[in-house]
Amino acid sequence: MCRNIVPLNNLEPAVTEEECHDAALQFVRKISGSTAPSRANQAVFDRAVDEIAHVVSRLLDELVTNAPPKNREDEAAKRRARSAERYEAIRVYQQEKRAARTGS
């Protein structure tokens, strides 16, 4: 799954239309391979985003769970922590790679 698309189900407060739209936009960008479509494709691109946002909204409205709602701030903090770990691991790897190049 794309790291920029975050789970929207079972959050407190509930998901907004804007969040559904943003998720749909990320999805369409990912599968189309384009962040900004050409003028010739703009209408098709926008229609796909709107249709997917509608389906996402309906899906989230109809999903059923017995789990307690997740706190948005706690979930965001977890995502930030995972991201920091990932970037630190990349930084360490690159540093070791540079050291190996200069050492040989």
N, CA, C and O of each residue as an XYZ file, in Angstrom:
416
protein
N       0.855     -1.174      0.000
C       0.000      0.000      0.000
C       0.898      1.233      0.000
O       1.968      1.227      0.608
N       0.477      2.247     -0.656
C       1.199      3.507     -0.690
C       1.274      4.093      0.716
O       0.261      4.137      1.414
N       2.428      4.536      1.137
C       2.587      5.070      2.481
C       1.760      6.324      2.715
O       1.417      6.623      3.859
N       1.432      7.066      1.664
C       0.675      8.305      1.831
C      -0.812      8.075      2.058
O      -1.512      8.985      2.501
N      -1.302      6.893      1.768
C      -2.710      6.593      1.988
C      -2.831      5.954      3.357
O      -2.274      4.884      3.603
N      -3.554      6.604      4.242
C      -3.678      6.114      5.613
C      -5.049      5.464      5.806
O      -6.018      5.858      5.157
N      -5.133      4.474      6.694
C      -6.431      3.852      6.979
C      -7.411      4.892      7.524
O      -7.061      5.684      8.400
N      -8.623      4.886      7.006
C      -9.630      5.863      7.413
C     -10.782      5.242      8.187
O     -11.667      5.954      8.662
N     -10.777      3.927      8.316
C     -11.888      3.260      8.978
C     -11.760      3.334     10.498
O     -10.660      3.249     11.044
N     -12.880      3.490     11.161
C     -12.991      3.396     12.615
C     -12.158      4.447     13.344
O     -11.478      4.135     14.321
N     -12.212      5.686     12.872
C     -11.513      6.782     13.528
C     -12.504      7.661     14.280
O     -13.679      7.752     13.924
N     -12.005      8.296     15.313
C     -12.814      9.248     16.068
C     -12.077     10.574     16.066
O     -10.954     10.629     16.566
N     -12.649     11.649     15.529
C     -13.944     11.742     14.870
C     -13.937     11.065     13.499
O     -12.884     10.786     12.925
N     -15.124     10.814     13.005
C     -15.303     10.069     11.755
C     -14.647     10.784     10.573
O     -14.378     11.985     10.606
N     -14.406     10.001      9.542
C     -13.776     10.501      8.324
C     -14.628     11.601      7.676
O     -15.856     11.580      7.756
N     -13.951     12.559      7.034
C     -14.650     13.657      6.359
C     -14.664     13.415      4.851
O     -13.926     12.573      4.338
N     -15.504     14.156      4.158
C     -15.554     14.073      2.690
C     -14.204     14.470      2.096
O     -13.760     13.884      1.109
N     -13.559     15.455      2.692
C     -12.263     15.919      2.194
C     -11.214     14.809      2.303
O     -10.394     14.638      1.400
N     -11.240     14.062      3.398
C     -10.294     12.960      3.559
C     -10.550     11.858      2.535
O      -9.608     11.266      2.008
N     -11.813     11.583      2.257
C     -12.145     10.593      1.224
C     -11.636     11.064     -0.132
O     -11.084     10.278     -0.902
N     -11.824     12.349     -0.421
C     -11.363     12.921     -1.682
C      -9.844     12.845     -1.780
O      -9.309     12.460     -2.819
N      -9.141     13.211     -0.699
C      -7.679     13.176     -0.709
C      -7.148     11.760     -0.924
O      -6.181     11.561     -1.660
N      -7.782     10.778     -0.281
C      -7.373      9.382     -0.461
C      -7.619      8.935     -1.903
O      -6.787      8.249     -2.497
N      -8.758      9.328     -2.456
C      -9.083      8.975     -3.840
C      -8.085      9.615     -4.803
O      -7.655      8.982     -5.768
N      -7.721     10.862     -4.542
C      -6.749     11.560     -5.381
C      -5.395     10.851     -5.349
O      -4.772     10.661     -6.394
N      -4.937     10.460     -4.160
C      -3.682      9.721     -4.056
C      -3.746      8.413     -4.824
O      -2.796      8.043     -5.514
N      -4.872      7.710     -4.705
C      -5.047      6.439     -5.396
C      -4.988      6.629     -6.914
O      -4.288      5.890     -7.606
N      -5.719      7.612     -7.428
C      -5.748      7.855     -8.877
C      -4.370      8.289     -9.366
O      -3.929      7.866    -10.434
N      -3.696      9.122     -8.597
C      -2.339      9.520     -8.977
C      -1.420      8.304     -9.062
O      -0.620      8.180     -9.990
N      -1.543      7.421     -8.096
C      -0.678      6.245     -8.041
C      -0.915      5.324     -9.239
O       0.035      4.917     -9.908
N      -2.175      4.998     -9.509
C      -2.434      4.037    -10.584
C      -2.281      4.644    -11.975
O      -1.992      3.933    -12.938
N      -2.477      5.982    -12.083
C      -2.315      6.609    -13.398
C      -0.858      6.959    -13.675
O      -0.469      7.173    -14.823
N      -0.054      7.016    -12.611
C       1.349      7.383    -12.781
C       1.539      8.851    -13.062
O       2.564      9.259    -13.610
N       0.549      9.656    -12.685
C       0.600     11.076    -12.983
C       0.065     11.885    -11.810
O      -1.017     11.606    -11.296
N       0.831     12.892    -11.390
C       0.331     13.767    -10.329
C      -0.492     14.906    -10.895
O      -1.369     15.450    -10.224
N      -0.203     15.256    -12.121
C      -0.949     16.323    -12.788
C      -1.246     15.868    -14.217
O      -0.349     15.862    -15.060
N      -2.489     15.489    -14.496
C      -2.812     15.009    -15.837
C      -2.763     16.128    -16.874
O      -2.865     17.309    -16.542
N      -2.607     15.740    -18.115
C      -2.649     16.718    -19.208
C      -4.061     17.271    -19.331
O      -5.007     16.704    -18.785
N      -4.198     18.363    -20.039
C      -5.536     18.946    -20.248
C      -6.480     17.953    -20.915
O      -7.676     17.926    -20.623
N      -5.938     17.147    -21.802
C      -6.755     16.156    -22.507
C      -7.315     15.109    -21.550
O      -8.388     14.557    -21.793
N      -6.590     14.831    -20.455
C      -7.017     13.800    -19.507
C      -7.603     14.347    -18.209
O      -8.007     13.571    -17.343
N      -7.654     15.659    -18.061
C      -8.094     16.255    -16.806
C      -9.512     15.841    -16.419
O      -9.756     15.508    -15.260
N     -10.440     15.856    -17.356
C     -11.831     15.508    -17.053
C     -11.953     14.048    -16.610
O     -12.680     13.745    -15.664
N     -11.250     13.152    -17.286
C     -11.281     11.728    -16.932
C     -10.662     11.530    -15.552
O     -11.187     10.774    -14.734
N      -9.560     12.201    -15.298
C      -8.861     12.119    -14.021
C      -9.785     12.599    -12.885
O      -9.942     11.918    -11.872
N     -10.391     13.782    -13.073
C     -11.282     14.342    -12.045
C     -12.498     13.458    -11.806
O     -12.928     13.279    -10.667
N     -13.047     12.910    -12.877
C     -14.215     12.035    -12.738
C     -13.843     10.777    -11.950
O     -14.616     10.324    -11.106
N     -12.676     10.217    -12.218
C     -12.222      9.034    -11.483
C     -12.057      9.352    -10.001
O     -12.463      8.561     -9.149
N     -11.470     10.497     -9.688
C     -11.299     10.900     -8.289
C     -12.657     11.029     -7.613
O     -12.844     10.529     -6.504
N     -13.602     11.690     -8.264
C     -14.932     11.870     -7.677
C     -15.641     10.535     -7.456
O     -16.240     10.316     -6.403
N     -15.574      9.656     -8.436
C     -16.246      8.359     -8.313
C     -15.620      7.512     -7.207
O     -16.331      6.877     -6.427
N     -14.308      7.505     -7.142
C     -13.629      6.720     -6.111
C     -13.896      7.312     -4.732
O     -14.098      6.565     -3.775
N     -13.901      8.634     -4.610
C     -14.199      9.270     -3.322
C     -15.604      8.893     -2.849
O     -15.821      8.649     -1.662
N     -16.546      8.847     -3.778
C     -17.918      8.461     -3.429
C     -17.961      7.014     -2.937
O     -18.612      6.719     -1.934
N     -17.282      6.126     -3.625
C     -17.260      4.713     -3.246
C     -16.561      4.545     -1.894
O     -17.027      3.782     -1.048
N     -15.467      5.241     -1.690
C     -14.751      5.169     -0.415
C     -15.649      5.625      0.728
O     -15.710      4.979      1.774
N     -16.336      6.725      0.525
C     -17.244      7.248      1.552
C     -18.334      6.232      1.884
O     -18.640      5.994      3.052
N     -18.914      5.640      0.845
C     -19.964      4.638      1.059
C     -19.411      3.411      1.778
O     -20.048      2.877      2.686
N     -18.232      2.971      1.371
C     -17.594      1.829      2.015
C     -17.397      2.088      3.506
O     -17.755      1.253      4.337
N     -16.832      3.237      3.840
C     -16.564      3.549      5.243
C     -17.850      3.684      6.050
O     -17.887      3.323      7.226
N     -18.897      4.200      5.426
C     -20.191      4.316      6.111
C     -20.800      2.954      6.413
O     -21.498      2.797      7.415
N     -20.544      1.967      5.555
C     -21.191      0.666      5.685
C     -20.362     -0.385      6.431
O     -20.890     -1.431      6.808
N     -19.065     -0.116      6.646
C     -18.245     -1.081      7.376
C     -18.713     -1.189      8.825
O     -19.105     -0.196      9.437
N     -18.667     -2.402      9.360
C     -19.094     -2.661     10.732
C     -17.905     -3.231     11.502
O     -17.179     -4.089     11.001
N     -17.721     -2.744     12.721
C     -16.644     -3.264     13.568
C     -17.074     -3.224     15.025
O     -17.875     -2.380     15.427
N     -16.534     -4.147     15.809
C     -16.784     -4.162     17.246
C     -15.647     -3.485     18.012
O     -15.742     -3.280     19.222
N     -14.583     -3.142     17.307
C     -13.431     -2.510     17.943
C     -13.764     -1.069     18.315
O     -14.534     -0.408     17.619
N     -13.192     -0.590     19.394
C     -13.414      0.819     19.760
C     -12.745      1.728     18.730
O     -11.728      1.352     18.147
N     -13.300      2.913     18.501
C     -12.693      3.831     17.527
C     -11.267      4.203     17.922
O     -10.936      4.314     19.102
N     -10.431      4.394     16.897
C      -9.042      4.784     17.123
C      -8.962      6.303     17.235
O      -9.683      7.028     16.549
N      -8.085      6.765     18.099
C      -7.857      8.195     18.267
C      -6.965      8.696     17.137
O      -5.884      8.152     16.912
N      -7.405      9.718     16.433
C      -6.663     10.234     15.278
C      -5.253     10.684     15.655
O      -4.290     10.383     14.949
N      -5.135     11.398     16.760
C      -3.829     11.915     17.167
C      -2.861     10.782     17.497
O      -1.686     10.840     17.134
N      -3.354      9.754     18.183
C      -2.498      8.608     18.507
C      -2.029      7.906     17.241
O      -0.862      7.531     17.131
N      -2.934      7.727     16.286
C      -2.582      7.066     15.026
C      -1.572      7.898     14.239
O      -0.645      7.350     13.642
N      -1.749      9.223     14.236
C      -0.804     10.105     13.536
C       0.570     10.039     14.194
O       1.588     10.036     13.502
N       0.606      9.985     15.520
C       1.885      9.888     16.233
C       2.590      8.573     15.885
O       3.809      8.554     15.718
N       1.841      7.484     15.777
C       2.429      6.195     15.397
C       3.029      6.273     13.991
O       4.125      5.767     13.748
N       2.302      6.913     13.066
C       2.808      7.046     11.694
C       4.087      7.878     11.667
O       5.033      7.538     10.958
N       4.120      8.972     12.440
C       5.321      9.808     12.489
C       6.505      9.025     13.057
O       7.625      9.147     12.561
N       6.263      8.232     14.085
C       7.334      7.430     14.693
C       7.871      6.406     13.696
O       9.085      6.233     13.587
N       6.983      5.725     12.965
C       7.432      4.739     11.964
C       8.244      5.420     10.869
O       9.249      4.883     10.403
N       7.800      6.608     10.463
C       8.505      7.356      9.433
C       9.893      7.759      9.919
O      10.869      7.640      9.177
N       9.988      8.229     11.145
C      11.288      8.625     11.698
C      12.235      7.434     11.747
O      13.415      7.563     11.421
N      11.726      6.279     12.151
C      12.557      5.064     12.184
C      13.046      4.704     10.783
O      14.213      4.361     10.593
N      12.144      4.785      9.806
C      12.491      4.438      8.433
C      13.590      5.367      7.920
O      14.577      4.909      7.343
N      13.414      6.690      8.136
C      14.402      7.642      7.639
C      15.724      7.522      8.376
O      16.780      7.719      7.775
N      15.692      7.204      9.656
C      16.929      6.994     10.405
C      17.661      5.769      9.866
O      18.881      5.804      9.711
N      16.944      4.696      9.581
C      17.554      3.492      9.023
C      18.193      3.793      7.669
O      19.283      3.299      7.377
N      17.540      4.583      6.855
C      18.092      4.965      5.545
C      19.352      5.798      5.737
O      20.353      5.589      5.052
N      19.298      6.753      6.682
C      20.459      7.605      6.941
C      21.660      6.763      7.384
O      22.772      6.972      6.898
N      21.447      5.825      8.291
C      22.525      4.962      8.788
C      23.085      4.115      7.652
O      24.301      3.977      7.523
N      22.211      3.548      6.832
C      22.649      2.725      5.706
C      23.516      3.549      4.753
O      24.576      3.088      4.330
N      23.080      4.751      4.416
C      23.841      5.597      3.498
C      25.184      6.000      4.099
O      26.190      6.074      3.393
N      25.195      6.256      5.394
C      26.436      6.614      6.074
C      27.417      5.442      6.035
O      28.605      5.639      5.777
N      26.930      4.228      6.290
C      27.789      3.042      6.246
C      28.307      2.799      4.837
O      29.456      2.398      4.652
N      27.471      3.037      3.860
C      27.865      2.848      2.461
C      28.988      3.827      2.088
O      29.961      3.451      1.435
N      28.833      5.095      2.515
C      29.873      6.081      2.246
C      31.186      5.708      2.933
O      32.267      5.850      2.360
N      31.070      5.230      4.172
C      32.272      4.852      4.923
C      32.967      3.675      4.237
O      34.196      3.640      4.174
N      32.214      2.734      3.734
C      32.792      1.574      3.045
C      33.490      2.005      1.759
O      34.542      1.465      1.417
N      32.925      2.959      1.053
C      33.555      3.461     -0.189
C      34.858      4.176      0.095
O      35.843      3.979     -0.616
N      34.875      5.001      1.125
C      36.096      5.767      1.424
C      37.149      4.898      2.086
O      38.338      5.211      2.028
N      36.721      3.801      2.721
C      37.661      2.884      3.372
C      38.346      1.925      2.426
O      39.379      1.349      2.765
N      37.783      1.747      1.244
C      38.389      0.764      0.329
C      39.245      1.394     -0.716
O      39.816      0.693     -1.551
